[in-house]
């Protein structure tokens, strides 16, 4: 491009930016394209206020302990790639991470192996279009276990974490999550015990993987470590820091520690976009347009690459196992910020 043409393009861009500020459209205020503090705090508060009275869905109860979590809890948090935190509601309540853990363990496995090919070759990355615990999906998809965000693929991912014992395997996962969160994270023992006593379906998944050489440690040990991983306690704020570490290309924006090599970040986000909401993943991409992951504990983390993580937490989940209020809050914020990765449509 000639000097003159470049100058003209820049002038046009500046003109559009001024126009957008004028008409009140939230435009990037910082060099990294992160909206201003005023825009972010308003978006978080509005999302909370707008959806706090929604009562749709119900606590998951196939893990009996989850049915006891107060259904009214609702928190919304944003952590930006430069470490600013915006919150509304119950953002300091520690809940079980559940399936929101899955992309982070997948990231750990890629980093351990030094290549993203490990997920492709040993687990798979295709969406199933089926429930998170579909035995049918695990049976019919051959060669690989499906993808690391449904239960069977997540159990396979745990089995790939190199360790000499189950406690060592769990400690590696737990330690990695703590680096992502920049905080000590507990385990909710009652949730662990409750799921361990009722996880026969996950054991069935592990044995199906075992008979077709798609699990890489003792199957029951993998299920147990996976169950414990799902019982790790996070607050909405801590989960938002974990997500912001992905948004910040693998560097924790609060501790400034590099936790994940940058080259794995797009792979993690891709599997989140394709599989994060199970049989609702297409709908989520269509509405919110952000890579994200849900858990039956009520947490949802969404990533705006290079800019921020948006977290919603609310225990009532829908048929697909995804938190109703958390989804609504994130969708609203995504729309307000024009954060959809496919374009804001404005
Ligand atoms: O394995 C399970 O069924 C649970 N520990 C996790 C499932 C889950 O979070 C589904 N997601 N929304």
Boltz pocket constraint, residues with backbone or C-beta under 6 A from the ligand:
constraints:
  - pocket:
      binder: B
      contacts: [[A, 97], [A, 98], [A, 99], [A, 100], [A, 132], [A, 133], [A, 151], [A, 195], [A, 202], [A, 226], [A, 227], [A, 230], [A, 294], [A, 295], [A, 296], [A, 297], [A, 320], [A, 321], [A, 322]]
      max_distance: 6.0
